[in-house]
C-alpha cells in the first residue's frame, strides 16, 4: 500500500511540475502542455491504483495460504491427538490383556498343584486355552506341560504301564501285583500325565489345510515349538504326524507302544539313553537336524522304515532287543552305528546311505539284511559280528568298503551286488556259506582271512581266490587260475 501511495505522490509532483511549466507558455502550446501534464498525472494515478490492487491481491493470497496452513496444522494436530489417544487406549487395553493373560496363566499353574484331580485337569485345559488364544505364550505353556511330564512318576512304572494298557476302570481286572501297586493317587497322576500328553499331540499334529465340518484344523497347530522332555516318563505316547522344532527326549522312558510315525523334526532330535519299553514306530519320520540315539534301548520291535535323516545320525551303543527295520530309510550324511547290538534281525534293505557309514563293533546276533542297499561313500565294518545270515544282495557300494576283523557266523551273500571301488576283507572269519556272485567288482581283496570248513561246502568266491584246507579252518588266498572257485 505504501508503494501505491508513493506512485500517486510521484504522479502529483510530476503533474504539478508540468502544470507550472505549462503556465510559462501561452496560447496553443500552453494548452498542449497542460493536457500532457494531465495525461501523465492520470497515468501515475492509474499506475498507483494498479499497484494497490496487485498488492491487495497478493496480500489476500498470502492471507488465504496462511489460513489454509493454519487449518491444515490444526487438522494434523487433531489427527495426532487422536492417534495419541488411540495409542494410549491400545496400550491400556494391551496392558489389561497382558495382565489378564498373566492372571489366567498364574491361576492355571497354581491349579496344577492342587490336591484335587478335577482342579488340576481344569488347570491343564486353562493353560491350553491361554496358549491357543495367545501365540506368544505357546512356548511357555509347552514348557510347563513338559515340566509336568518330567516330574517323577507316582507309583511303580510297571503299574503305570498296566494302567495305560487296560484303562482306569479296568485296573482291578489286571494282574494283582500291578493293581495293588496302582493306588488312587497313582491313577490320578497318570490321568494328569495322559491329558498333558494329549494336549501336546492335539496342537502339534500337522493337520494344516485340512478341514472338518468347515473348521480349519490347521488353526489349532502350534508352530515352531521346542519340546524339553529330558528324563520324562511317557505312557502310550502317540506323537505320529506331529511337527516340532527341537526335541529333547534324552533319558526319557517310553512305557507302552510309542509312535513317531510321520513326525517332522525341524531341528535336532535328541534321544540319548532313551528307554523304549515296547514297540516303537519312527516310520516315515523326517529329521532335518542332527539325530542322537546313543545308548538308547529298544525292548521290542523298532520301525524306522522310510525314515529320512537329512543330516548326521548317531546310534552308538544303542540296543535293539526286538526286530529293527530301517528298510528304505535315507541317511543324508554320517550314519554312525558303532557298538550297536541287534538281538533280533536287522533290516536295512533298500536303504540309502548318502554319507560315511560306520558299523564298527556292531553285533548282529540274528539275520542282517542289506538287500538293495546303496552306500554312496565309504562304509566301515571294523570288528563287526554277524551271528547269522548277512545278506548284501543287489547292494551298491559306490566308494570303498572295509570289513576288518569281522566275524561272519552264518551265510554271507553279495549276489548281484555292484562294487565300484575297493572292498577289503582283512582278518575276517567266514563261518557259513559264502556267495560272491557280484555283477560288477573293481577290486575285492582278502588278507589274513579264514574260512570255517564244512562238509558239502559250496562257496562261490570272487575270481582269483580260493580256500586252502588247514584242518577245520581254511585260509583264503589267491589261486593260480583266475576263475570263480567253488570249495
C-alpha positions in Angstrom: 0.0 0.0 0.0 2.9 2.3 0.7 4.3 1.7 -2.7 0.9 2.7 -4.3 0.8 5.9 -2.3 4.4 6.6 -3.3 3.5 6.2 -7.0 0.5 8.5 -6.6 2.6 11.1 -4.8 5.2 11.0 -7.6 2.3 11.5 -10.1 1.0 14.5 -8.2 4.5 16.0 -8.1 5.0 15.4 -11.8 1.6 16.9 -12.6 2.3 20.0 -10.5 5.7 20.5 -12.0 4.4 20.1 -15.6 1.5 22.3 -14.9 3.8 25.1 -13.6 6.0 24.6 -16.7 2.9 24.9 -18.9 1.9 28.2 -17.2 5.0 29.8 -18.6 3.7 29.3 -22.1 0.7 30.9 -23.8 -1.8 30.0 -26.4 -1.8 26.6 -28.0 1.5 25.4 -26.5 0.2 26.1 -23.0 -2.9 24.0 -23.6 -0.9 21.1 -25.1 1.5 21.1 -22.2 -1.4 21.1 -19.7 -3.1 18.2 -21.5 0.2 16.3 -21.4 0.5 17.1 -17.7 -2.9 15.7 -17.1 -2.1 12.6 -19.1 1.0 11.9 -17.0 -0.8 12.6 -13.8 -3.7 10.3 -14.7 -1.2 7.7 -15.7 0.6 7.9 -12.4 -2.8 7.7 -10.6 -3.8 4.7 -12.7 -0.4 3.0 -12.0 -0.8 3.7 -8.3 -4.2 2.1 -8.4 -2.9 -0.9 -10.2 -0.1 -1.3 -7.8 -2.5 -1.0 -4.9 -4.8 -3.7 -6.5 -1.9 -6.0 -7.1 -0.6 -5.6 -3.6 -4.1 -6.2 -2.2 -4.4 -9.4 -4.3 -1.0 -10.6 -3.1 -2.0 -9.8 0.5 -5.3 -11.7 0.1 -3.5 -14.7 -1.4 -0.9 -14.7 1.4 -3.7 -14.5 3.9 -5.6 -17.3 2.2 -2.4 -19.5 2.3 -1.8 -18.7 5.9 -5.4 -19.6 6.7 -5.0 -22.9 4.8 -1.8 -23.7 6.6 -3.4 -22.9 9.9 -6.3 -25.2 9.1 -4.0 -28.0 7.9 -1.9 -27.7 11.0 -5.0 -27.7 13.1 -6.1 -30.9 11.3 -2.8 -32.6 11.7 -2.7 -31.6 15.4 -6.2 -33.1 15.8 -5.2 -36.3 14.0 -2.0 -36.5 16.1 -4.0 -36.1 19.3 -6.5 -38.7 18.0 -3.6 -41.1 17.3 -2.1 -40.5 20.7 -5.5 -41.2 22.2 -5.8 -44.4 20.2 -2.2 -45.5 21.2 -3.0 -44.7 24.8 -6.2 -46.8 24.5 -4.3 -49.6 22.8 -1.6 -49.7 25.4 -4.2 -49.6 28.1 -6.1 -52.5 26.5 -2.8 -54.3 25.8 -1.7 -53.9 29.4 -5.0 -55.1 30.6 -4.9 -58.1 28.2 -1.4 -58.9 29.3 -2.5 -58.7 33.0 -5.5 -60.9 32.2 -3.3 -63.5 30.5 -0.8 -63.4 33.3 -3.5 -63.8 35.8 -5.0 -66.7 33.9 -1.6 -68.3 33.5 -0.7 -67.9 37.1 -4.1 -69.3 38.2 -3.8 -72.2 35.9 -0.3 -73.1 37.1 -1.5 -72.8 40.7 -4.3 -75.2 39.9 -1.7 -77.8 38.8 -0.5 -78.1 42.3 -4.0 -78.6 43.8 -4.8 -81.9 45.5 -8.0 -82.4 43.5 -7.6 -84.1 40.2 -10.5 -82.2 38.7 -8.9 -78.9 39.6 -5.6 -80.0 38.1 -7.3 -81.1 34.9 -9.0 -77.7 34.8 -5.6 -76.0 35.1 -4.3 -78.0 32.2 -7.2 -77.0 30.0 -6.9 -73.4 31.1 -3.3 -73.4 30.0 -4.3 -74.9 26.7 -6.8 -72.0 26.2 -4.1 -69.4 27.1 -1.7 -70.9 24.6 -4.4 -71.2 21.9 -5.6 -67.6 22.2 -2.1 -66.1 22.8 0.5 -67.4 20.3 3.3 -65.6 22.1 2.6 -67.7 25.2 2.6 -71.1 23.5 6.3 -72.0 24.1 5.8 -71.0 27.8 2.8 -73.2 28.2 4.5 -76.1 26.4 7.4 -75.7 28.8 5.0 -76.1 31.7 3.5 -79.2 30.2 6.9 -80.6 29.6 8.0 -79.8 33.2 4.9 -81.7 34.4 5.9 -84.7 32.4 9.4 -84.6 33.6 8.3 -84.8 37.2 8.9 -88.2 38.8 6.0 -90.6 38.1 4.0 -91.6 41.1 3.8 -95.4 41.6 5.9 -98.1 40.0 6.5 -97.8 36.3 5.1 -101.3 35.8 1.9 -100.2 37.4 1.8 -97.2 35.1 2.2 -99.4 32.1 -0.6 -101.7 33.3 -2.8 -98.7 33.9 -2.1 -97.3 30.4 -2.9 -100.6 28.7 -6.1 -101.6 30.4 -7.6 -98.3 31.2 -8.5 -96.7 34.6 -11.7 -98.6 35.1 -10.2 -102.0 34.4 -7.1 -101.8 36.6 -8.5 -104.2 39.2 -9.0 -106.8 36.5 -5.3 -106.8 35.6 -2.6 -108.7 37.4 -3.0 -108.5 41.2 0.5 -107.1 41.8 0.0 -104.2 39.4 -3.5 -103.4 40.7 -2.2 -103.4 44.2 0.7 -101.1 43.3 -1.6 -98.6 41.4 -3.3 -96.7 44.2 -5.8 -93.9 43.8 -3.1 -91.2 43.8 -1.1 -93.0 41.1 -4.2 -93.3 38.9 -4.9 -89.6 39.2 -1.3 -88.7 38.4 -1.4 -90.9 35.4 -4.6 -89.3 34.2 -2.9 -85.9 34.5 0.1 -87.1 32.5 -2.1 -88.6 29.7 -4.0 -85.3 29.5 -0.8 -83.3 29.3 0.5 -85.6 26.5 -2.8 -85.4 24.6 -2.7 -81.5 24.7 0.7 -81.5 23.2 -0.3 -84.0 20.5 -3.5 -82.2 19.6 -1.7 -78.9 18.9 1.5 -80.3 17.3 -0.1 -82.8 14.9 0.1 -81.2 11.5 -3.4 -81.0 10.0 -2.7 -77.8 8.3 -5.1 -77.2 5.4 -7.4 -80.0 6.5 -11.0 -79.0 7.5 -13.6 -80.9 9.3 -17.2 -79.7 9.1 -16.0 -76.3 8.0 -13.4 -76.0 10.8 -9.8 -75.4 9.8 -7.8 -77.9 11.9 -4.6 -76.1 11.0 -5.7 -73.2 13.2 -5.0 -75.4 16.2 -1.4 -76.1 15.2 1.3 -74.6 17.4 4.2 -74.0 15.2 7.9 -73.6 15.9 7.7 -75.2 19.3 10.5 -76.9 21.2 10.0 -79.9 23.5 12.1 -80.4 26.6 11.3 -83.9 27.9 14.6 -85.0 29.2 14.1 -87.8 31.7 10.3 -87.7 31.2 8.0 -90.8 31.7 5.7 -91.0 28.7 2.9 -93.6 28.5 1.5 -94.9 25.2 3.0 -91.8 23.6 1.4 -91.4 20.1 3.3 -88.4 18.5 2.6 -89.5 15.0 2.4 -86.9 12.2 3.3 -84.1 14.6 5.6 -81.2 13.8 8.2 -79.9 16.3 11.2 -77.7 16.0 13.7 -79.1 18.5 13.0 -82.1 20.6 14.9 -83.4 23.6 13.9 -86.9 24.9 17.3 -87.8 26.4 16.9 -90.3 29.2 13.1 -90.4 28.7 11.2 -93.6 29.4 8.5 -94.7 26.9 6.0 -97.1 28.5 3.6 -98.8 26.2 3.6 -98.5 22.4 5.3 -95.4 21.1 4.8 -93.8 17.7 6.7 -91.0 15.9 5.5 -92.2 12.5 5.5 -89.3 10.0 6.7 -86.8 12.6 8.8 -83.9 11.4 11.7 -82.7 13.4 12.8 -79.3 12.1 15.9 -79.1 14.3 18.0 -81.5 16.4 16.2 -84.6 17.9 17.9 -86.0 21.0 17.0 -89.5 22.3 20.3 -90.2 24.1 19.8 -93.0 26.6 16.1 -93.1 25.9 14.3 -96.3 27.0 11.6 -97.7 24.7 9.8 -100.4 26.6 7.5 -101.7 23.8 7.0 -101.4 20.0 8.4 -98.1 18.6 7.5 -96.6 15.3 9.6 -93.9 13.5 8.4 -94.9 10.0 8.4 -92.0 7.5 9.7 -89.6 10.2 11.7 -86.7 8.8 14.8 -85.5 10.8 16.1 -82.2 9.4 18.6 -81.6 12.2 21.1 -83.9 13.9 19.8 -87.1 15.5 21.2 -88.7 18.6 20.1 -92.2 19.7 23.3 -93.0 21.6 22.8 -95.8 24.1 19.1 -95.8 23.5 17.4 -99.2 24.3 14.5 -100.7 22.2 12.9 -103.6 24.1 10.6 -104.6 21.2 10.1 -104.1 17.5 11.7 -100.8 16.3 10.5 -99.5 12.9 12.4 -96.8 11.0 11.1 -97.8 7.6 11.3 -94.9 5.1 12.6 -92.5 7.7 14.6 -89.6 6.3 17.7 -88.5 8.2 18.8 -85.3 6.4 22.0 -84.7 8.4 24.1 -86.8 10.9 22.5 -89.6 12.9 24.3 -91.3 15.8 23.1 -94.6 17.2 26.4 -95.5 19.0 25.9 -98.4 21.5 22.2 -98.5 21.1 20.5 -101.8 21.9 17.7 -103.3 19.8 16.2 -106.3 21.6 13.5 -106.7 19.0 13.5 -106.6 15.2 15.0 -103.4 13.8 13.7 -102.3 10.4 15.5 -99.4 8.6 14.1 -100.5 5.2 14.1 -97.7 2.6 15.5 -95.3 5.1 17.6 -92.4 3.8 20.7 -91.2 5.6 21.8 -87.8 4.2 25.2 -87.6 5.9 27.1 -89.6 8.5 25.3 -92.7 9.8 27.0 -94.0 12.9 26.2 -97.4 14.3 29.3 -98.3 16.3 28.8 -100.7 19.1 25.1 -101.2 18.3 23.6 -104.5 19.4 20.8 -106.1 17.3 19.4 -109.1 19.2 16.9 -109.9 16.6 17.0 -109.5 12.8 18.1 -106.1 11.5 16.8 -104.9 8.1 18.5 -102.1 6.0 17.1 -103.3 2.7 16.8 -100.6 0.0 18.2 -98.0 2.4 20.4 -95.3 1.1 23.5 -94.1 2.9 24.5 -90.7 1.5 27.5 -90.1 3.8 30.1 -92.2 5.6 28.7 -95.3 7.3 30.1 -96.8 10.4 29.1 -100.2 11.8 32.3 -100.7 13.7 31.9 -103.2 16.6 28.2 -103.6 15.8 26.8 -107.0 16.9 24.2 -108.6 14.6 23.0 -111.6 16.6 20.4 -112.7 14.0 20.0 -112.1 10.3 21.2 -108.8 8.8 19.6 -107.7 5.6 21.2 -105.2 3.3 19.3 -106.2 0.1 19.5 -103.4 -2.5 21.2 -101.1 0.0 23.2 -98.2 -1.5 26.4 -96.9 0.1 27.3 -93.6 -1.6 30.5 -93.0 0.3 32.9 -95.0 2.5 31.5 -97.7 4.7 33.3 -99.3 7.6 32.6 -102.7 9.3 35.5 -103.0 11.7 35.1 -105.6 14.4 31.5 -106.2 13.4 29.9 -109.5 14.3 27.3 -111.2 12.2 25.8 -114.1 14.1 23.5 -115.4 11.4 22.9 -114.6 7.8 24.4 -111.4 6.3 22.8 -110.6 3.0 24.2 -107.8 0.8 22.5 -109.0 -2.4 21.9 -106.3 -5.1 23.6 -103.8 -2.9 25.7 -100.9 -4.4 29.0 -99.8 -2.9 29.9 -96.6 -4.8 33.1 -96.0 -2.8 35.5 -98.1 -0.7 34.2 -100.5 1.9 36.2 -102.2 4.7 35.4 -105.4 6.6 38.2 -105.6 9.1 38.3 -108.1 12.0 34.8 -109.1 11.1 33.2 -112.5 12.1 30.5 -113.9 9.8 28.8 -116.7 11.7 26.3 -117.6 9.1 25.8 -117.3 5.3 27.3 -114.3 3.6 25.9 -113.3 0.2 27.0 -110.5 -2.2 24.9 -111.9 -5.0 24.1 -109.4 -7.8 25.9 -106.6 -5.9 27.8 -103.7 -7.6 31.2 -102.9 -6.1 32.5 -99.8 -7.8 35.5 -99.2 -5.6 37.8 -101.3 -3.5 36.2 -103.7 -1.0 38.7 -105.1 1.5 38.3 -108.0 3.9 41.1 -108.2 6.5 41.5 -110.6 9.4 37.9 -111.8 8.7 36.4 -115.1 9.7 33.8 -116.7 7.3 31.8 -119.3 9.3 29.0 -120.1 6.9 28.3 -120.4 3.2 29.8 -117.6 1.1 28.4 -116.3 -2.2 30.3 -113.6 -4.1 28.4 -113.7 -7.4 28.8 -109.9 -7.9 27.7 -108.3 -11.0 30.4 -105.7 -11.0 33.6 -105.6 -8.9 36.5 -103.4 -9.5 38.7 -104.6 -6.6 38.0 -107.2 -3.9 40.9 -108.2 -1.7 41.3 -110.6 1.2 44.1 -110.5 3.6 44.6 -112.9 6.6 41.1 -114.2 6.2 40.0 -117.6 7.4 37.1 -119.9 6.4 35.4 -122.4 8.6 35.4 -125.7 6.6 32.1 -127.7 6.4 31.1 -130.9 4.8 29.4 -130.4 1.5 30.7 -126.9 1.4 29.7 -124.9 -1.8 31.1 -121.4 -1.6 31.4 -119.0 -4.5 34.4 -116.8 -4.2 35.5 -113.9 -6.4 37.6 -114.7 -9.4 41.2 -115.4 -8.4 40.6 -116.5 -4.9 40.4 -120.0 -3.3 40.5 -121.7 0.1 43.3 -123.9 1.2 42.4 -126.5 3.8 44.2 -126.3 7.1 42.3 -128.6 9.4 38.9 -127.3 10.3 39.8 -123.8 9.3 40.9 -122.9 5.7 43.0 -119.9 4.7 41.8 -117.8 1.8 44.4 -116.9 -0.8 44.9 -116.2 -4.4 44.6 -119.0 -6.9 46.8 -119.6 -9.9 43.8 -120.0 -12.2 41.7 -116.8 -12.1 38.3 -118.3 -12.3 35.4 -118.4 -9.9 36.3 -121.1 -7.4 33.9 -123.4 -5.5 35.0 -125.0 -2.3 
